[in-house]
Amino acid sequence: MADKQKQVVLRLEQVSKSFAKVETDGVTHALNRINLQMESGEFISLVGPSGCGKSTILRLVAGLIGPTTGKVTVDGQEIGGPSPQRGMVFQKPTLFPWLTVEKNIAFSLKIQGKLQKNQEKIDRMLRVIGLEAFRNDYPGQLSGGMAQRVALARSLINQPEILLLDEPLGALDAFTRMNMQDEILSMWRERRQLAVMVTHDVDEAIYMGTRVIVMDANPGRVVADLAIDREHAGDRSSPQFVEYRNHILNRLHFAGNHV
């Protein structure tokens, strides 16, 4: 993707989000007064226990929901709904089972009427994810890791300014997961857009992130914002990596040198 990546600034300003409980008249406070700024070139890992609002932040940025109070902006413009410039990848690939690998990747371009002008881009994306030989296969014929690569390619084909990843590797086995971490980082390095990833895995958050934002629940809030030295983050056994892990676990009220 040779075009120069536009610099974008994403801000959450005093953002709170509450949801009505279905079974009672109560309210769940998913987020409380979140203030964050993120920019192109960063890979942000959001880590924390279930119910701390990690996925709620992604949905707010994607424009799928709106804040109860506060505002979410991109370059000063308030987010009012979904946009192809904010691509989202979910834990499960959510591919169209009746479309081939190639047609799944090309789907959004077809909807926008841009298919014929972008065949070279589609071919290149198939090469990038290493699935040229599987272009005519269907999702049911793919492994979990291969299907997730197709889902990533389908999002990246639009060259989004912000890439949102909601536990994209949570359903994979440990070895496939580590391979896919490198796949995602390789795709991100090529264009250096802003990436925001939700994960429950502390090691994954450190390994992939340029920043790790640690959250806690009841209500959802930020308890730490940690810059990661990428030179050391690639070695999971390095003293610096272990120090990052221990710091994050301590903020999450855990102790020890392992996850």
C-alpha positions as CSV (number, residue, x, y, z in Angstrom):
1,M,0.0,0.0,0.0
2,A,2.2,2.7,-1.3
3,D,0.1,5.8,-0.6
4,K,1.1,8.0,2.3
5,Q,-0.9,7.3,5.4
6,K,-3.0,10.2,6.6
7,Q,-2.2,11.2,10.2
8,V,-5.3,11.0,12.3
9,V,-6.0,11.8,15.9
10,L,-8.6,9.9,17.9
11,R,-9.9,11.4,21.1
12,L,-12.2,10.2,23.8
13,E,-13.1,13.2,26.0
14,Q,-14.8,12.6,29.3
15,V,-16.6,9.6,27.8
16,S,-19.1,7.7,29.9
17,K,-21.4,4.9,28.7
18,S,-24.3,3.3,30.6
19,F,-26.6,0.5,29.7
20,A,-30.0,-0.3,31.1
21,K,-30.2,-3.8,32.7
22,V,-32.7,-6.1,31.1
23,E,-33.7,-8.0,34.1
24,T,-34.0,-5.0,36.6
25,D,-34.5,-1.3,36.6
26,G,-30.8,-0.8,37.3
27,V,-28.0,0.6,35.1
28,T,-24.6,-0.8,34.2
29,H,-21.9,1.8,34.0
30,A,-19.6,0.4,31.3
31,L,-17.3,3.4,31.1
32,N,-16.7,6.3,33.5
33,R,-15.1,9.6,32.3
34,I,-12.6,8.1,29.9
35,N,-10.0,10.5,28.5
36,L,-7.7,9.1,25.8
37,Q,-5.8,10.3,22.8
38,M,-4.5,8.0,20.1
39,E,-2.7,8.7,16.8
40,S,-1.6,7.1,13.6
41,G,1.4,4.9,13.9
42,E,0.4,3.6,17.3
43,F,-0.8,0.1,18.1
44,I,-2.9,0.4,21.2
45,S,-3.6,-2.7,23.3
46,L,-6.6,-2.5,25.6
47,V,-6.3,-5.0,28.4
48,G,-8.4,-5.7,31.5
49,P,-11.0,-8.0,33.0
50,S,-14.4,-8.8,31.5
51,G,-16.8,-5.9,32.0
52,C,-14.2,-3.2,32.1
53,G,-15.5,-1.5,28.9
54,K,-12.7,-2.5,26.4
55,S,-15.1,-3.6,23.7
56,T,-17.4,-0.7,24.5
57,I,-14.6,1.6,23.5
58,L,-14.2,-0.2,20.2
59,R,-17.9,0.0,19.5
60,L,-17.9,3.7,20.3
61,V,-15.0,4.4,17.9
62,A,-16.6,2.2,15.2
63,G,-19.7,4.3,15.5
64,L,-21.9,1.4,16.4
65,I,-23.1,3.1,19.6
66,G,-22.8,6.6,21.0
67,P,-21.5,7.8,24.4
68,T,-23.9,8.6,27.2
69,T,-21.8,11.6,28.0
70,G,-18.7,13.1,26.5
71,K,-17.6,12.8,22.9
72,V,-15.5,10.6,20.6
73,T,-13.8,12.5,17.8
74,V,-11.5,11.8,14.8
75,D,-9.5,14.9,13.8
76,G,-11.9,17.0,15.8
77,Q,-15.0,15.6,14.0
78,E,-17.5,13.8,16.3
79,I,-18.1,10.2,15.3
80,G,-21.8,9.9,14.2
81,G,-21.9,6.4,12.8
82,P,-19.9,3.6,11.0
83,S,-17.4,4.5,8.3
84,P,-15.1,2.4,6.0
85,Q,-12.3,4.5,7.4
86,R,-12.7,2.7,10.7
87,G,-12.4,-1.0,9.9
88,M,-13.3,-3.6,12.5
89,V,-12.2,-7.2,12.9
90,F,-14.1,-9.4,15.4
91,Q,-13.1,-12.5,17.4
92,K,-14.8,-14.8,14.9
93,P,-14.1,-14.2,11.2
94,T,-17.8,-13.5,10.2
95,L,-17.1,-14.3,6.6
96,F,-19.9,-14.9,4.0
97,P,-19.9,-18.7,3.7
98,W,-21.4,-18.6,0.1
99,L,-18.5,-16.4,-1.2
100,T,-15.0,-17.5,-2.0
101,V,-11.9,-16.1,-0.3
102,E,-11.4,-13.6,-3.1
103,K,-15.0,-12.5,-3.2
104,N,-15.1,-12.1,0.6
105,I,-12.0,-9.8,0.4
106,A,-13.5,-7.9,-2.5
107,F,-17.0,-7.6,-1.0
108,S,-16.8,-4.0,0.3
109,L,-15.2,-2.8,-3.0
110,K,-18.1,-4.4,-4.9
111,I,-20.7,-2.6,-2.7
112,Q,-18.9,0.7,-3.3
113,G,-18.7,0.1,-7.1
114,K,-14.9,0.0,-7.1
115,L,-14.3,-3.7,-7.9
116,Q,-13.1,-3.4,-11.5
117,K,-10.6,-0.7,-10.7
118,N,-9.1,-2.6,-7.8
119,Q,-8.4,-6.1,-9.0
120,E,-4.6,-5.5,-8.6
121,K,-5.2,-4.5,-5.0
122,I,-7.2,-7.7,-4.4
123,D,-4.5,-9.8,-5.9
124,R,-1.9,-8.1,-3.8
125,M,-3.8,-8.6,-0.6
126,L,-4.1,-12.3,-1.4
127,R,-0.3,-12.4,-1.7
128,V,0.2,-10.4,1.5
129,I,-1.9,-12.9,3.6
130,G,-0.4,-15.9,1.8
131,L,-3.7,-17.3,0.4
132,E,-3.2,-16.9,-3.4
133,A,-3.6,-20.6,-3.8
134,F,-6.9,-20.5,-1.8
135,R,-8.6,-17.7,-3.6
136,N,-11.4,-19.9,-5.0
137,D,-12.0,-21.8,-1.7
138,Y,-14.9,-21.2,0.6
139,P,-14.7,-20.3,4.3
140,G,-15.8,-23.8,5.3
141,Q,-12.7,-25.2,3.7
142,L,-10.3,-22.9,5.7
143,S,-8.6,-23.4,9.0
144,G,-9.4,-20.9,11.8
145,G,-6.1,-19.0,11.2
146,M,-6.6,-18.8,7.5
147,A,-10.2,-17.5,7.9
148,Q,-9.1,-14.8,10.3
149,R,-6.5,-13.7,7.7
150,V,-9.3,-13.3,5.2
151,A,-11.3,-11.2,7.7
152,L,-8.2,-9.0,8.3
153,A,-7.7,-8.6,4.5
154,R,-11.4,-7.7,4.0
155,S,-11.0,-4.9,6.5
156,L,-7.6,-3.7,5.3
157,I,-8.6,-3.6,1.6
158,N,-10.4,-0.3,2.3
159,Q,-7.1,1.1,3.8
160,P,-8.9,2.3,6.9
161,E,-7.4,5.1,8.9
162,I,-8.2,3.3,12.1
163,L,-8.1,-0.5,12.5
164,L,-10.2,-1.9,15.3
165,L,-9.5,-5.4,16.5
166,D,-11.9,-7.0,19.0
167,E,-10.1,-10.0,20.4
168,P,-9.3,-11.2,16.9
169,L,-7.2,-14.1,18.0
170,G,-9.2,-15.3,21.0
171,A,-10.7,-18.4,19.3
172,L,-7.3,-19.7,18.0
173,D,-5.0,-22.3,19.5
174,A,-1.8,-21.1,21.1
175,F,0.6,-21.7,18.2
176,T,-1.8,-20.4,15.5
177,R,-2.4,-17.4,17.8
178,M,1.3,-16.5,18.0
179,N,1.7,-16.8,14.2
180,M,-1.3,-14.6,13.7
181,Q,0.1,-12.0,16.1
182,D,3.1,-11.7,13.7
183,E,0.8,-11.6,10.7
184,I,-1.2,-8.7,12.1
185,L,1.9,-6.8,13.1
186,S,3.4,-7.3,9.6
187,M,0.2,-5.9,8.0
188,W,0.1,-3.0,10.4
189,R,3.8,-2.0,9.9
190,E,3.2,-1.8,6.1
191,R,0.9,1.2,6.5
192,R,1.2,2.3,10.2
193,Q,-2.4,3.4,10.6
194,L,-3.8,3.6,14.1
195,A,-4.6,0.1,15.4
196,V,-6.7,-0.4,18.6
197,M,-6.9,-4.0,19.9
198,V,-8.9,-5.5,22.7
199,T,-7.4,-8.6,24.4
200,H,-7.6,-10.5,27.7
201,D,-4.0,-11.8,27.2
202,V,-1.4,-9.6,28.9
203,D,1.5,-11.1,27.0
204,E,-0.3,-10.5,23.7
205,A,-1.0,-6.9,24.7
206,I,2.7,-6.3,25.3
207,Y,4.0,-8.2,22.3
208,M,1.8,-6.3,19.9
209,G,1.4,-2.9,21.4
210,T,3.2,0.4,21.2
211,R,1.0,1.3,24.2
212,V,-0.9,-0.9,26.7
213,I,-3.9,0.8,28.3
214,V,-4.9,-1.1,31.4
215,M,-8.6,-1.0,32.4
216,D,-10.5,-2.0,35.5
217,A,-14.3,-2.6,36.0
218,N,-17.2,-1.3,38.1
219,P,-17.2,1.2,36.5
220,G,-14.9,0.8,33.4
221,R,-12.0,3.1,33.8
222,V,-8.3,3.5,32.8
223,V,-5.9,2.6,35.6
224,A,-2.6,2.7,33.6
225,D,-1.3,3.9,30.2
226,L,2.0,2.2,29.5
227,A,4.4,3.0,26.6
228,I,6.1,-0.1,25.2
229,D,9.7,-0.2,23.9
230,R,9.3,-2.2,20.7
231,E,12.9,-3.2,20.8
232,H,12.3,-5.4,23.9
233,A,8.6,-6.3,23.3
234,G,9.5,-8.8,20.6
235,D,11.3,-11.1,23.1
236,R,8.8,-12.6,25.5
237,S,11.6,-13.8,27.9
238,S,13.5,-10.5,28.1
239,P,13.7,-8.8,31.5
240,Q,11.9,-5.7,30.1
241,F,9.0,-7.8,28.9
242,V,8.7,-9.5,32.3
243,E,8.8,-6.1,33.9
244,Y,6.0,-4.9,31.7
245,R,4.0,-8.0,32.5
246,N,4.4,-7.7,36.2
247,H,3.5,-4.0,36.2
248,I,0.3,-4.7,34.3
249,L,-0.6,-7.7,36.5
250,N,-0.1,-5.6,39.6
251,R,-2.4,-2.9,38.3
252,L,-5.0,-5.7,37.7
253,H,-4.5,-6.8,41.3
254,F,-2.5,-9.9,40.5
255,A,1.0,-10.9,41.6
256,G,3.8,-13.1,40.3
257,N,5.9,-13.4,37.2
258,H,3.5,-15.4,35.0
259,V,0.0,-14.9,33.5
